[in-house]
Amino acid sequence: MKNLLIFEEFTEVLLLEKNIPTNPNLWSQCKAQAKAKYDVWPSAYACGFAAKTYKAKGGKWKKEKKNKK
């Protein structure tokens, strides 16, 4: 019971960073391949495939900080 009370305190998580592809054209190509291969977009499998293909072709990511409001 004690652990359950601690868990309830952390119900809201704020993400202050967002990953952005450094090569948008390559990312668009990889997303198109994933959309052609999988029936549902976005799905965990399709997004994972797109990210894996993007990285294999030399794509990199940068972090963009969000403003906390």
N, CA, C and O atoms as a Tripos MOL2 file, in Angstrom:
@<TRIPOS>MOLECULE
protein
  276   275    69     0     0
PROTEIN
NO_CHARGES

@<TRIPOS>ATOM
      1 N           0.8060   -1.1880    0.0000 N.3       1 MET1
      2 CA          0.0000    0.0000    0.0000 C.3       1 MET1
      3 C           0.8550    1.2600    0.0000 C.2       1 MET1
      4 O           0.5100    2.2570   -0.6350 O.2       1 MET1
      5 N           1.9590    1.2060    0.7090 N.am      2 LYS2
      6 CA          2.8300    2.3700    0.7870 C.3       2 LYS2
      7 C           3.3910    2.7220   -0.5920 C.2       2 LYS2
      8 O           3.4570    3.8990   -0.9450 O.2       2 LYS2
      9 N           3.7910    1.7240   -1.3700 N.am      3 ASN3
     10 CA          4.3250    1.9650   -2.7130 C.3       3 ASN3
     11 C           3.2630    2.5320   -3.6520 C.2       3 ASN3
     12 O           3.5770    3.3390   -4.5270 O.2       3 ASN3
     13 N           2.0460    2.1270   -3.4800 N.am      4 LEU4
     14 CA          0.9510    2.6230   -4.3120 C.3       4 LEU4
     15 C           0.7500    4.1260   -4.1100 C.2       4 LEU4
     16 O           0.4960    4.8510   -5.0720 O.2       4 LEU4
     17 N           0.8610    4.5910   -2.8840 N.am      5 LEU5
     18 CA          0.7070    6.0120   -2.6070 C.3       5 LEU5
     19 C           1.8170    6.8320   -3.2460 C.2       5 LEU5
     20 O           1.5700    7.9390   -3.7230 O.2       5 LEU5
     21 N           3.0160    6.3130   -3.2610 N.am      6 ILE6
     22 CA          4.1340    7.0140   -3.8940 C.3       6 ILE6
     23 C           3.9130    7.0900   -5.3980 C.2       6 ILE6
     24 O           4.2090    8.1200   -6.0040 O.2       6 ILE6
     25 N           3.4080    6.0490   -6.0080 N.am      7 PHE7
     26 CA          3.1600    6.0210   -7.4470 C.3       7 PHE7
     27 C           2.1200    7.0540   -7.8460 C.2       7 PHE7
     28 O           2.2440    7.6650   -8.9080 O.2       7 PHE7
     29 N           1.1110    7.2650   -7.0330 N.am      8 GLU8
     30 CA          0.0400    8.2100   -7.3570 C.3       8 GLU8
     31 C           0.5390    9.6490   -7.4200 C.2       8 GLU8
     32 O          -0.0820   10.4810   -8.0810 O.2       8 GLU8
     33 N           1.6390    9.9570   -6.7520 N.am      9 GLU9
     34 CA          2.1750   11.3090   -6.7730 C.3       9 GLU9
     35 C           2.7970   11.6650   -8.1150 C.2       9 GLU9
     36 O           2.9140   12.8470   -8.4370 O.2       9 GLU9
     37 N           3.1930   10.6870   -8.8960 N.am     10 PHE10
     38 CA          3.8880   10.9170  -10.1550 C.3      10 PHE10
     39 C           3.0060   10.6180  -11.3560 C.2      10 PHE10
     40 O           3.4700    9.9980  -12.3130 O.2      10 PHE10
     41 N           1.7760   11.0320  -11.3340 N.am     11 THR11
     42 CA          0.8640   10.7340  -12.4340 C.3      11 THR11
     43 C           1.0970   11.6340  -13.6310 C.2      11 THR11
     44 O           0.7700   11.2450  -14.7510 O.2      11 THR11
     45 N           1.6510   12.8290  -13.4380 N.am     12 GLU12
     46 CA          1.8500   13.7560  -14.5400 C.3      12 GLU12
     47 C           3.3410   13.8790  -14.8450 C.2      12 GLU12
     48 O           4.1430   14.2020  -13.9690 O.2      12 GLU12
     49 N           3.6960   13.6150  -16.1040 N.am     13 VAL13
     50 CA          5.0840   13.7040  -16.5300 C.3      13 VAL13
     51 C           5.1750   14.7370  -17.6430 C.2      13 VAL13
     52 O           4.4280   14.6720  -18.6200 O.2      13 VAL13
     53 N           6.0790   15.6780  -17.4970 N.am     14 LEU14
     54 CA          6.2600   16.7080  -18.5120 C.3      14 LEU14
     55 C           7.5030   16.4020  -19.3310 C.2      14 LEU14
     56 O           8.5880   16.2260  -18.7760 O.2      14 LEU14
     57 N           7.3520   16.3390  -20.6360 N.am     15 LEU15
     58 CA          8.4930   16.1550  -21.5190 C.3      15 LEU15
     59 C           8.9540   17.5310  -21.9760 C.2      15 LEU15
     60 O           8.1950   18.2710  -22.6020 O.2      15 LEU15
     61 N          10.1820   17.8670  -21.6660 N.am     16 LEU16
     62 CA         10.6870   19.1900  -21.9880 C.3      16 LEU16
     63 C          11.6240   19.1690  -23.1880 C.2      16 LEU16
     64 O          12.1460   20.2130  -23.5770 O.2      16 LEU16
     65 N          11.8450   18.0000  -23.7820 N.am     17 GLU17
     66 CA         12.6990   17.8960  -24.9620 C.3      17 GLU17
     67 C          11.9800   17.1000  -26.0350 C.2      17 GLU17
     68 O          11.1800   16.2100  -25.7460 O.2      17 GLU17
     69 N          12.2820   17.4380  -27.2750 N.am     18 LYS18
     70 CA         11.6790   16.7480  -28.4100 C.3      18 LYS18
     71 C          12.7940   16.4170  -29.3960 C.2      18 LYS18
     72 O          13.6380   17.2650  -29.6880 O.2      18 LYS18
     73 N          12.8000   15.1940  -29.9080 N.am     19 ASN19
     74 CA         13.8050   14.7980  -30.8980 C.3      19 ASN19
     75 C          13.3580   15.2460  -32.2820 C.2      19 ASN19
     76 O          12.2180   15.0190  -32.6880 O.2      19 ASN19
     77 N          14.2810   15.8880  -32.9990 N.am     20 ILE20
     78 CA         13.9900   16.3990  -34.3340 C.3      20 ILE20
     79 C          15.0460   15.8540  -35.2910 C.2      20 ILE20
     80 O          16.2330   15.9020  -34.9680 O.2      20 ILE20
     81 N          14.6560   15.3380  -36.4580 N.am     21 PRO21
     82 CA         15.6500   14.8430  -37.4130 C.3      21 PRO21
     83 C          16.4650   15.9930  -38.0000 C.2      21 PRO21
     84 O          15.9300   17.0660  -38.2780 O.2      21 PRO21
     85 N          17.7720   15.7570  -38.1850 N.am     22 THR22
     86 CA         18.6280   16.7920  -38.7580 C.3      22 THR22
     87 C          18.5110   16.8440  -40.2740 C.2      22 THR22
     88 O          18.8840   17.8440  -40.8870 O.2      22 THR22
     89 N          17.9990   15.7820  -40.8870 N.am     23 ASN23
     90 CA         17.8310   15.7260  -42.3360 C.3      23 ASN23
     91 C          16.3460   15.4510  -42.6370 C.2      23 ASN23
     92 O          15.9540   14.2920  -42.7680 O.2      23 ASN23
     93 N          15.5230   16.4960  -42.7470 N.am     24 PRO24
     94 CA         14.0730   16.2880  -42.9380 C.3      24 PRO24
     95 C          13.7060   15.5330  -44.2130 C.2      24 PRO24
     96 O          12.7290   14.7840  -44.2260 O.2      24 PRO24
     97 N          14.4760   15.7210  -45.2830 N.am     25 ASN25
     98 CA         14.1650   15.0090  -46.5330 C.3      25 ASN25
     99 C          14.3560   13.5060  -46.3790 C.2      25 ASN25
    100 O          13.5240   12.7220  -46.8370 O.2      25 ASN25
    101 N          15.4380   13.1040  -45.7400 N.am     26 LEU26
    102 CA         15.6960   11.6800  -45.5050 C.3      26 LEU26
    103 C          14.6330   11.1050  -44.5710 C.2      26 LEU26
    104 O          14.1730    9.9820  -44.7780 O.2      26 LEU26
    105 N          14.2400   11.8570  -43.5560 N.am     27 TRP27
    106 CA         13.2000   11.3980  -42.6270 C.3      27 TRP27
    107 C          11.8790   11.2010  -43.3570 C.2      27 TRP27
    108 O          11.1590   10.2420  -43.0770 O.2      27 TRP27
    109 N          11.5480   12.0920  -44.2860 N.am     28 SER28
    110 CA         10.3180   11.9480  -45.0670 C.3      28 SER28
    111 C          10.3520   10.6880  -45.9210 C.2      28 SER28
    112 O           9.3450    9.9920  -46.0440 O.2      28 SER28
    113 N          11.4990   10.3940  -46.5060 N.am     29 GLN29
    114 CA         11.6410    9.1740  -47.3080 C.3      29 GLN29
    115 C          11.4590    7.9270  -46.4440 C.2      29 GLN29
    116 O          10.7860    6.9790  -46.8490 O.2      29 GLN29
    117 N          12.0530    7.9310  -45.2640 N.am     30 CYS30
    118 CA         11.9390    6.7760  -44.3710 C.3      30 CYS30
    119 C          10.5090    6.6020  -43.8640 C.2      30 CYS30
    120 O          10.0350    5.4750  -43.7170 O.2      30 CYS30
    121 N           9.8230    7.7080  -43.5980 N.am     31 LYS31
    122 CA          8.4170    7.6200  -43.1960 C.3      31 LYS31
    123 C           7.5680    7.0690  -44.3330 C.2      31 LYS31
    124 O           6.6530    6.2800  -44.0990 O.2      31 LYS31
    125 N           7.8630    7.4760  -45.5550 N.am     32 ALA32
    126 CA          7.1080    6.9760  -46.7130 C.3      32 ALA32
    127 C           7.3010    5.4730  -46.8760 C.2      32 ALA32
    128 O           6.3510    4.7570  -47.1930 O.2      32 ALA32
    129 N           8.5220    4.9920  -46.6610 N.am     33 GLN33
    130 CA          8.7750    3.5450  -46.7300 C.3      33 GLN33
    131 C           7.9800    2.8080  -45.6580 C.2      33 GLN33
    132 O           7.4020    1.7530  -45.9180 O.2      33 GLN33
    133 N           7.9550    3.3690  -44.4540 N.am     34 ALA34
    134 CA          7.2220    2.7280  -43.3600 C.3      34 ALA34
    135 C           5.7240    2.7220  -43.6390 C.2      34 ALA34
    136 O           5.0440    1.7330  -43.3650 O.2      34 ALA34
    137 N           5.2080    3.8210  -44.1840 N.am     35 LYS35
    138 CA          3.7740    3.8980  -44.4950 C.3      35 LYS35
    139 C           3.3980    2.9110  -45.5830 C.2      35 LYS35
    140 O           2.2890    2.3770  -45.5840 O.2      35 LYS35
    141 N           4.3270    2.6610  -46.5240 N.am     36 ALA36
    142 CA          4.0590    1.6980  -47.5900 C.3      36 ALA36
    143 C           4.0980    0.2620  -47.0640 C.2      36 ALA36
    144 O           3.3720   -0.6040  -47.5520 O.2      36 ALA36
    145 N           4.9410    0.0210  -46.0780 N.am     37 LYS37
    146 CA          5.1140   -1.3440  -45.5630 C.3      37 LYS37
    147 C           4.0320   -1.7280  -44.5560 C.2      37 LYS37
    148 O           3.5790   -2.8720  -44.5470 O.2      37 LYS37
    149 N           3.6150   -0.7860  -43.7090 N.am     38 TYR38
    150 CA          2.6580   -1.0740  -42.6450 C.3      38 TYR38
    151 C           1.3070   -0.4240  -42.9460 C.2      38 TYR38
    152 O           1.2360    0.6440  -43.5530 O.2      38 TYR38
    153 N           0.2480   -1.0860  -42.5120 N.am     39 ASP39
    154 CA         -1.1030   -0.5930  -42.7790 C.3      39 ASP39
    155 C          -1.4810    0.5910  -41.8950 C.2      39 ASP39
    156 O          -2.2300    1.4670  -42.3260 O.2      39 ASP39
    157 N          -0.9770    0.6270  -40.6780 N.am     40 VAL40
    158 CA         -1.3600    1.6600  -39.7140 C.3      40 VAL40
    159 C          -0.1880    2.6030  -39.4630 C.2      40 VAL40
    160 O           0.9180    2.1640  -39.1460 O.2      40 VAL40
    161 N          -0.4380    3.8870  -39.6070 N.am     41 TRP41
    162 CA          0.5460    4.9090  -39.2520 C.3      41 TRP41
    163 C          -0.1590    5.9560  -38.4200 C.2      41 TRP41
    164 O          -1.2110    6.4210  -38.8600 O.2      41 TRP41
    165 N           0.3000    6.3560  -37.3020 N.am     42 PRO42
    166 CA          1.5030    5.9020  -36.6120 C.3      42 PRO42
    167 C           1.2150    4.6790  -35.7470 C.2      42 PRO42
    168 O           0.1760    4.5940  -35.0940 O.2      42 PRO42
    169 N           2.1250    3.7640  -35.7550 N.am     43 SER43
    170 CA          2.0880    2.6120  -34.8550 C.3      43 SER43
    171 C           3.5120    2.4030  -34.3540 C.2      43 SER43
    172 O           4.4650    2.9420  -34.9170 O.2      43 SER43
    173 N           3.6430    1.6310  -33.3130 N.am     44 ALA44
    174 CA          4.9670    1.4010  -32.7310 C.3      44 ALA44
    175 C           5.8900    0.7140  -33.7460 C.2      44 ALA44
    176 O           7.0660    1.0600  -33.8500 O.2      44 ALA44
    177 N           5.3600   -0.2500  -34.4860 N.am     45 TYR45
    178 CA          6.1850   -0.9610  -35.4610 C.3      45 TYR45
    179 C           6.6010   -0.0440  -36.6100 C.2      45 TYR45
    180 O           7.7620   -0.0520  -37.0210 O.2      45 TYR45
    181 N           5.6650    0.7400  -37.1260 N.am     46 ALA46
    182 CA          5.9570    1.6190  -38.2570 C.3      46 ALA46
    183 C           6.9330    2.7210  -37.8630 C.2      46 ALA46
    184 O           7.8680    3.0130  -38.6090 O.2      46 ALA46
    185 N           6.7300    3.3320  -36.7050 N.am     47 CYS47
    186 CA          7.6390    4.3900  -36.2500 C.3      47 CYS47
    187 C           9.0280    3.8300  -35.9640 C.2      47 CYS47
    188 O          10.0370    4.4570  -36.2870 O.2      47 CYS47
    189 N           9.0710    2.6540  -35.3610 N.am     48 GLY48
    190 CA         10.3610    2.0080  -35.1040 C.3      48 GLY48
    191 C          11.0960    1.6820  -36.3830 C.2      48 GLY48
    192 O          12.3100    1.8650  -36.4760 O.2      48 GLY48
    193 N          10.3550    1.1950  -37.3810 N.am     49 PHE49
    194 CA         10.9580    0.8910  -38.6750 C.3      49 PHE49
    195 C          11.4970    2.1530  -39.3310 C.2      49 PHE49
    196 O          12.5990    2.1440  -39.8790 O.2      49 PHE49
    197 N          10.7310    3.2390  -39.2820 N.am     50 ALA50
    198 CA         11.1560    4.5020  -39.8830 C.3      50 ALA50
    199 C          12.4090    5.0280  -39.1860 C.2      50 ALA50
    200 O          13.3480    5.4720  -39.8460 O.2      50 ALA50
    201 N          12.4250    4.9790  -37.8650 N.am     51 ALA51
    202 CA         13.5820    5.4760  -37.1140 C.3      51 ALA51
    203 C          14.8190    4.6190  -37.3780 C.2      51 ALA51
    204 O          15.9200    5.1470  -37.5280 O.2      51 ALA51
    205 N          14.6430    3.3210  -37.4350 N.am     52 LYS52
    206 CA         15.7670    2.4150  -37.6850 C.3      52 LYS52
    207 C          16.3250    2.6210  -39.0920 C.2      52 LYS52
    208 O          17.5410    2.6360  -39.2800 O.2      52 LYS52
    209 N          15.4520    2.7790  -40.0710 N.am     53 THR53
    210 CA         15.8790    3.0210  -41.4450 C.3      53 THR53
    211 C          16.5870    4.3660  -41.5620 C.2      53 THR53
    212 O          17.6060    4.4760  -42.2440 O.2      53 THR53
    213 N          16.0510    5.3840  -40.9030 N.am     54 TYR54
    214 CA         16.6470    6.7260  -40.9200 C.3      54 TYR54
    215 C          18.0650    6.6940  -40.3530 C.2      54 TYR54
    216 O          18.9880    7.2770  -40.9220 O.2      54 TYR54
    217 N          18.2200    6.0100  -39.2340 N.am     55 LYS55
    218 CA         19.5380    5.9360  -38.6050 C.3      55 LYS55
    219 C          20.5060    5.1140  -39.4530 C.2      55 LYS55
    220 O          21.6880    5.4490  -39.5390 O.2      55 LYS55
    221 N          20.0190    4.0420  -40.0810 N.am     56 ALA56
    222 CA         20.8790    3.1960  -40.9210 C.3      56 ALA56
    223 C          21.3890    3.9490  -42.1470 C.2      56 ALA56
    224 O          22.4790    3.6740  -42.6490 O.2      56 ALA56
    225 N          20.5850    4.9060  -42.6240 N.am     57 LYS57
    226 CA         20.9910    5.6950  -43.7950 C.3      57 LYS57
    227 C          21.8330    6.9110  -43.4120 C.2      57 LYS57
    228 O          22.1650    7.7300  -44.2690 O.2      57 LYS57
    229 N          22.1760    7.0310  -42.1350 N.am     58 GLY58
    230 CA         23.0500    8.1160  -41.7090 C.3      58 GLY58
    231 C          22.3580    9.3040  -41.0950 C.2      58 GLY58
    232 O          22.9920   10.3330  -40.8610 O.2      58 GLY58
    233 N          21.0850    9.1900  -40.8300 N.am     59 GLY59
    234 CA         20.3510   10.2990  -40.2220 C.3      59 GLY59
    235 C          20.6910   10.4450  -38.7530 C.2      59 GLY59
    236 O          20.9790    9.4640  -38.0690 O.2      59 GLY59
    237 N          20.6570   11.6630  -38.2810 N.am     60 LYS60
    238 CA         20.9410   11.9510  -36.8770 C.3      60 LYS60
    239 C          19.7950   12.7660  -36.2940 C.2      60 LYS60
    240 O          18.9670   13.3080  -37.0260 O.2      60 LYS60
    241 N          19.7590   12.8450  -34.9700 N.am     61 TRP61
    242 CA         18.7050   13.5460  -34.2550 C.3      61 TRP61
    243 C          19.3050   14.6820  -33.4500 C.2      61 TRP61
    244 O          20.4540   14.6060  -33.0130 O.2      61 TRP61
    245 N          18.5290   15.7340  -33.2560 N.am     62 LYS62
    246 CA         18.9070   16.8090  -32.3460 C.3      62 LYS62
    247 C          17.7580   17.0210  -31.3790 C.2      62 LYS62
    248 O          16.6120   16.6880  -31.6820 O.2      62 LYS62
    249 N          18.0590   17.5680  -30.2320 N.am     63 LYS63
    250 CA         17.0340   17.8100  -29.2170 C.3      63 LYS63
    251 C          16.6090   19.2640  -29.2670 C.2      63 LYS63
    252 O          17.4380   20.1670  -29.3750 O.2      63 LYS63
    253 N          15.3150   19.4740  -29.1870 N.am     64 GLU64
    254 CA         14.7700   20.8130  -29.1180 C.3      64 GLU64
    255 C          14.0850   20.9460  -27.7750 C.2      64 GLU64
    256 O          13.2240   20.1390  -27.4240 O.2      64 GLU64
    257 N          14.4630   21.9470  -27.0380 N.am     65 LYS65
    258 CA         13.8710   22.1670  -25.7180 C.3      65 LYS65
    259 C          12.5570   22.9090  -25.8530 C.2      65 LYS65
    260 O          12.4590   23.8760  -26.6080 O.2      65 LYS65
    261 N          11.5630   22.4670  -25.1350 N.am     66 LYS66
    262 CA         10.2690   23.1230  -25.1120 C.3      66 LYS66
    263 C          10.2650   24.1250  -23.9640 C.2      66 LYS66
    264 O          10.9200   23.9120  -22.9440 O.2      66 LYS66
    265 N           9.5410   25.1960  -24.1310 N.am     67 ASN67
    266 CA          9.3970   26.1630  -23.0580 C.3      67 ASN67
    267 C           8.3700   25.6630  -22.0590 C.2      67 ASN67
    268 O           7.2790   25.2320  -22.4320 O.2      67 ASN67
    269 N           8.7270   25.7260  -20.7980 N.am     68 LYS68
    270 CA          7.8010   25.2970  -19.7560 C.3      68 LYS68
    271 C           6.8500   26.4490  -19.4680 C.2      68 LYS68
    272 O           7.2840   27.5490  -19.1250 O.2      68 LYS68
    273 N           5.5560   26.1970  -19.6060 N.am     69 LYS69
    274 CA          4.5580   27.2620  -19.4110 C.3      69 LYS69
    275 C           3.8550   27.1000  -18.1050 C.2      69 LYS69
    276 O           2.9830   27.9020  -17.7690 O.2      69 LYS69
@<TRIPOS>BOND
     1     1     2 1
     2     2     3 1
     3     3     4 2
     4     3     5 am
     5     5     6 1
     6     6     7 1
     7     7     8 2
     8     7     9 am
     9     9    10 1
    10    10    11 1
    11    11    12 2
    12    11    13 am
    13    13    14 1
    14    14    15 1
    15    15    16 2
    16    15    17 am
    17    17    18 1
    18    18    19 1
    19    19    20 2
    20    19    21 am
    21    21    22 1
    22    22    23 1
    23    23    24 2
    24    23    25 am
    25    25    26 1
    26    26    27 1
    27    27    28 2
    28    27    29 am
    29    29    30 1
    30    30    31 1
    31    31    32 2
    32    31    33 am
    33    33    34 1
    34    34    35 1
    35    35    36 2
    36    35    37 am
    37    37    38 1
    38    38    39 1
    39    39    40 2
    40    39    41 am
    41    41    42 1
    42    42    43 1
    43    43    44 2
    44    43    45 am
    45    45    46 1
    46    46    47 1
    47    47    48 2
    48    47    49 am
    49    49    50 1
    50    50    51 1
    51    51    52 2
    52    51    53 am
    53    53    54 1
    54    54    55 1
    55    55    56 2
    56    55    57 am
    57    57    58 1
    58    58    59 1
    59    59    60 2
    60    59    61 am
    61    61    62 1
    62    62    63 1
    63    63    64 2
    64    63    65 am
    65    65    66 1
    66    66    67 1
    67    67    68 2
    68    67    69 am
    69    69    70 1
    70    70    71 1
    71    71    72 2
    72    71    73 am
    73    73    74 1
    74    74    75 1
    75    75    76 2
    76    75    77 am
    77    77    78 1
    78    78    79 1
    79    79    80 2
    80    79    81 am
    81    81    82 1
    82    82    83 1
    83    83    84 2
    84    83    85 am
    85    85    86 1
    86    86    87 1
    87    87    88 2
    88    87    89 am
    89    89    90 1
    90    90    91 1
    91    91    92 2
    92    91    93 am
    93    93    94 1
    94    94    95 1
    95    95    96 2
    96    95    97 am
    97    97    98 1
    98    98    99 1
    99    99   100 2
   100    99   101 am
   101   101   102 1
   102   102   103 1
   103   103   104 2
   104   103   105 am
   105   105   106 1
   106   106   107 1
   107   107   108 2
   108   107   109 am
   109   109   110 1
   110   110   111 1
   111   111   112 2
   112   111   113 am
   113   113   114 1
   114   114   115 1
   115   115   116 2
   116   115   117 am
   117   117   118 1
   118   118   119 1
   119   119   120 2
   120   119   121 am
   121   121   122 1
   122   122   123 1
   123   123   124 2
   124   123   125 am
   125   125   126 1
   126   126   127 1
   127   127   128 2
   128   127   129 am
   129   129   130 1
   130   130   131 1
   131   131   132 2
   132   131   133 am
   133   133   134 1
   134   134   135 1
   135   135   136 2
   136   135   137 am
   137   137   138 1
   138   138   139 1
   139   139   140 2
   140   139   141 am
   141   141   142 1
   142   142   143 1
   143   143   144 2
   144   143   145 am
   145   145   146 1
   146   146   147 1
   147   147   148 2
   148   147   149 am
   149   149   150 1
   150   150   151 1
   151   151   152 2
   152   151   153 am
   153   153   154 1
   154   154   155 1
   155   155   156 2
   156   155   157 am
   157   157   158 1
   158   158   159 1
   159   159   160 2
   160   159   161 am
   161   161   162 1
   162   162   163 1
   163   163   164 2
   164   163   165 am
   165   165   166 1
   166   166   167 1
   167   167   168 2
   168   167   169 am
   169   169   170 1
   170   170   171 1
   171   171   172 2
   172   171   173 am
   173   173   174 1
   174   174   175 1
   175   175   176 2
   176   175   177 am
   177   177   178 1
   178   178   179 1
   179   179   180 2
   180   179   181 am
   181   181   182 1
   182   182   183 1
   183   183   184 2
   184   183   185 am
   185   185   186 1
   186   186   187 1
   187   187   188 2
   188   187   189 am
   189   189   190 1
   190   190   191 1
   191   191   192 2
   192   191   193 am
   193   193   194 1
   194   194   195 1
   195   195   196 2
   196   195   197 am
   197   197   198 1
   198   198   199 1
   199   199   200 2
   200   199   201 am
   201   201   202 1
   202   202   203 1
   203   203   204 2
   204   203   205 am
   205   205   206 1
   206   206   207 1
   207   207   208 2
   208   207   209 am
   209   209   210 1
   210   210   211 1
   211   211   212 2
   212   211   213 am
   213   213   214 1
   214   214   215 1
   215   215   216 2
   216   215   217 am
   217   217   218 1
   218   218   219 1
   219   219   220 2
   220   219   221 am
   221   221   222 1
   222   222   223 1
   223   223   224 2
   224   223   225 am
   225   225   226 1
   226   226   227 1
   227   227   228 2
   228   227   229 am
   229   229   230 1
   230   230   231 1
   231   231   232 2
   232   231   233 am
   233   233   234 1
   234   234   235 1
   235   235   236 2
   236   235   237 am
   237   237   238 1
   238   238   239 1
   239   239   240 2
   240   239   241 am
   241   241   242 1
   242   242   243 1
   243   243   244 2
   244   243   245 am
   245   245   246 1
   246   246   247 1
   247   247   248 2
   248   247   249 am
   249   249   250 1
   250   250   251 1
   251   251   252 2
   252   251   253 am
   253   253   254 1
   254   254   255 1
   255   255   256 2
   256   255   257 am
   257   257   258 1
   258   258   259 1
   259   259   260 2
   260   259   261 am
   261   261   262 1
   262   262   263 1
   263   263   264 2
   264   263   265 am
   265   265   266 1
   266   266   267 1
   267   267   268 2
   268   267   269 am
   269   269   270 1
   270   270   271 1
   271   271   272 2
   272   271   273 am
   273   273   274 1
   274   274   275 1
   275   275   276 2
@<TRIPOS>SUBSTRUCTURE
     1 MET1         2 RESIDUE 1 A MET
     2 LYS2         6 RESIDUE 1 A LYS
     3 ASN3        10 RESIDUE 1 A ASN
     4 LEU4        14 RESIDUE 1 A LEU
     5 LEU5        18 RESIDUE 1 A LEU
     6 ILE6        22 RESIDUE 1 A ILE
     7 PHE7        26 RESIDUE 1 A PHE
     8 GLU8        30 RESIDUE 1 A GLU
     9 GLU9        34 RESIDUE 1 A GLU
    10 PHE10       38 RESIDUE 1 A PHE
    11 THR11       42 RESIDUE 1 A THR
    12 GLU12       46 RESIDUE 1 A GLU
    13 VAL13       50 RESIDUE 1 A VAL
    14 LEU14       54 RESIDUE 1 A LEU
    15 LEU15       58 RESIDUE 1 A LEU
    16 LEU16       62 RESIDUE 1 A LEU
    17 GLU17       66 RESIDUE 1 A GLU
    18 LYS18       70 RESIDUE 1 A LYS
    19 ASN19       74 RESIDUE 1 A ASN
    20 ILE20       78 RESIDUE 1 A ILE
    21 PRO21       82 RESIDUE 1 A PRO
    22 THR22       86 RESIDUE 1 A THR
    23 ASN23       90 RESIDUE 1 A ASN
    24 PRO24       94 RESIDUE 1 A PRO
    25 ASN25       98 RESIDUE 1 A ASN
    26 LEU26      102 RESIDUE 1 A LEU
    27 TRP27      106 RESIDUE 1 A TRP
    28 SER28      110 RESIDUE 1 A SER
    29 GLN29      114 RESIDUE 1 A GLN
    30 CYS30      118 RESIDUE 1 A CYS
    31 LYS31      122 RESIDUE 1 A LYS
    32 ALA32      126 RESIDUE 1 A ALA
    33 GLN33      130 RESIDUE 1 A GLN
    34 ALA34      134 RESIDUE 1 A ALA
    35 LYS35      138 RESIDUE 1 A LYS
    36 ALA36      142 RESIDUE 1 A ALA
    37 LYS37      146 RESIDUE 1 A LYS
    38 TYR38      150 RESIDUE 1 A TYR
    39 ASP39      154 RESIDUE 1 A ASP
    40 VAL40      158 RESIDUE 1 A VAL
    41 TRP41      162 RESIDUE 1 A TRP
    42 PRO42      166 RESIDUE 1 A PRO
    43 SER43      170 RESIDUE 1 A SER
    44 ALA44      174 RESIDUE 1 A ALA
    45 TYR45      178 RESIDUE 1 A TYR
    46 ALA46      182 RESIDUE 1 A ALA
    47 CYS47      186 RESIDUE 1 A CYS
    48 GLY48      190 RESIDUE 1 A GLY
    49 PHE49      194 RESIDUE 1 A PHE
    50 ALA50      198 RESIDUE 1 A ALA
    51 ALA51      202 RESIDUE 1 A ALA
    52 LYS52      206 RESIDUE 1 A LYS
    53 THR53      210 RESIDUE 1 A THR
    54 TYR54      214 RESIDUE 1 A TYR
    55 LYS55      218 RESIDUE 1 A LYS
    56 ALA56      222 RESIDUE 1 A ALA
    57 LYS57      226 RESIDUE 1 A LYS
    58 GLY58      230 RESIDUE 1 A GLY
    59 GLY59      234 RESIDUE 1 A GLY
    60 LYS60      238 RESIDUE 1 A LYS
    61 TRP61      242 RESIDUE 1 A TRP
    62 LYS62      246 RESIDUE 1 A LYS
    63 LYS63      250 RESIDUE 1 A LYS
    64 GLU64      254 RESIDUE 1 A GLU
    65 LYS65      258 RESIDUE 1 A LYS
    66 LYS66      262 RESIDUE 1 A LYS
    67 ASN67      266 RESIDUE 1 A ASN
    68 LYS68      270 RESIDUE 1 A LYS
    69 LYS69      274 RESIDUE 1 A LYS
